[in-house]
Amino acid sequence: MSTSFLLRNGKRVFSVIGGGCRGTDALSRVHFVSRRFIIDLSYSTHFMDFKGSSIPSSMKKLVVTKLSQNFRDAVALQTVPVPTPGDGDLLVRNRFVGINASDINYSAGRYDPSVKPPFDAGFEGIGEVVGLGLSASARYTIGDTVAYFADGTVPVPAVKPEFLTLLLSGATAYIAMKRLGDLVKGETVLVTAAAGGTGQFAVQFAKQAGCHVVGTCSSNEKAGFLKTIGCDRPINYTSEDLSTTLRKEYPQGLDVVYESIGGRMFDMAVNNLANEGRLIVIGFISVYQTATGVPTVKGGTLPMKLLQKSASVRGPVSALTVHSLRMITALQTMYQHIS
Ligand SMILES: NC(=O)c1ccc[n+]([C@@H]2O[C@H](COP(=O)([O-])OP(=O)(O)OC[C@H]3O[C@@H](n4cnc5c(N)ncnc54)[C@H](OP(=O)(O)O)[C@@H]3O)[C@@H](O)[C@H]2O)c1
């Protein structure tokens, strides 16, 4: 995708989206495009110079123009001038950007009701630095490859779509499992939406910690994929009853649940927790397209159910609000691991 993104003092202030292709947060659905030079010939008559590189004077970006639970209604594609980076800014030419559930919630006005439209859409991307301010040049230079998320940047070894998937999706799973999961070798971990963008990372981190991993999904194809990434017991809930299977095969209960569906799945996870079990709330995707976007759970009985098992509900963990240093540390660790 031909896009660029201005980061001001480490924070995004401007984003653009142009023609081309888009990376997604699910590894299996990432589309890779052949690399392009920074100079876009269609704009060659209007460009400004940053240390010899040529940058188009205009670009396209997705702007949230009204709050709506329907993302397509909420956003509009706008053509705007490419901004000039200020002292602490990086101007990044996007190669891949991620669209996540958080974008839907943000453009529906749920995450931060104080933010009123118009505002830019998008929380993460990966690309090359094509312009930067003086202070920013202490840490970065033209041509550096960087990943950025809501509140920070981190150098990446190369511009690869799989590095993008480690931002919101990967870091959420990393932080949840490392910080909130207290995983112990041999424990049983259930990951809901296990073949999804963040679930697939949770499966792998739990497996890496020596746990027995159970994953929910809705097709045999996804169950097959889950096997390939180390899931011990994929459960296709469209062909077998999840609750019955859990009670029969895991009568001692689940030590950890990575839960991102909400509603009935949340209740079922609570009911199947082991003694001292930990339920980590990641999201509630089953209700995002309802008017409120907020799940109803059997909250009244929750304290007693947890008390009976010395169990706990942890999180929600949100990659958008954890401290940026925690995100950067998580990303650096993961990038080191795979590069
Ligand atoms: N807290 C954070 O910072 C953070 C970061 C990333 C993601 N999340 C949360 O994690 C969840 C998954 O996000 P993702 O990016 O991994 O999404 P994704 O790749 O689109 O995966 C979502 C999967 O959820 C399953 N699902 C089950 N019931 C559903 C329903 N009623 N509607 C839609 N999907 C349903 C589907 O898999 P099956 O059909 O196989 O069940 C679907 O493919 C969301 O709740 C999201 O908000 C949170």
The ligand as an ORCA input file, in Angstrom:
! r2SCAN-3c Opt
* xyz 0 1
  N      -7.384     -5.907     23.990
  C      -6.644     -5.720     22.929
  O      -5.725     -4.923     22.896
  C      -6.978     -6.538     21.738
  C      -6.090     -6.642     20.658
  C      -6.433     -7.465     19.602
  C      -7.655     -8.123     19.614
  N      -8.495     -7.973     20.677
  C      -9.796     -8.642     20.746
  O      -9.639     -9.987     20.399
  C     -10.793    -10.414     19.692
  C     -10.396    -11.016     18.381
  O      -9.740    -10.029     17.607
  P      -8.913    -10.481     16.323
  O      -8.241     -9.283     15.800
  O      -8.120    -11.690     16.650
  O     -10.137    -10.843     15.360
  P     -10.229    -11.838     14.131
  O      -8.927    -12.220     13.575
  O     -11.240    -11.211     13.223
  O     -10.875    -13.134     14.778
  C     -12.153    -13.081     15.320
  C     -12.735    -14.477     15.390
  O     -13.664    -14.509     16.464
  C     -14.511    -15.623     16.263
  N     -15.884    -15.293     16.604
  C     -16.664    -16.041     17.417
  N     -17.864    -15.497     17.548
  C     -17.866    -14.378     16.808
  C     -18.856    -13.391     16.512
  N     -20.084    -13.430     17.063
  N     -18.540    -12.391     15.667
  C     -17.314    -12.344     15.106
  N     -16.328    -13.238     15.360
  C     -16.609    -14.248     16.197
  C     -14.384    -16.004     14.783
  O     -13.585    -17.191     14.766
  P     -14.341    -18.603     14.782
  O     -15.412    -18.481     13.737
  O     -13.285    -19.574     14.454
  O     -14.915    -18.756     16.171
  C     -13.559    -14.878     14.197
  O     -12.769    -15.280     13.111
  C     -11.720     -9.208     19.597
  O     -12.605     -9.268     20.667
  C     -10.780     -8.049     19.765
  O     -11.410     -6.909     20.303
  C      -8.182     -7.208     21.735
*
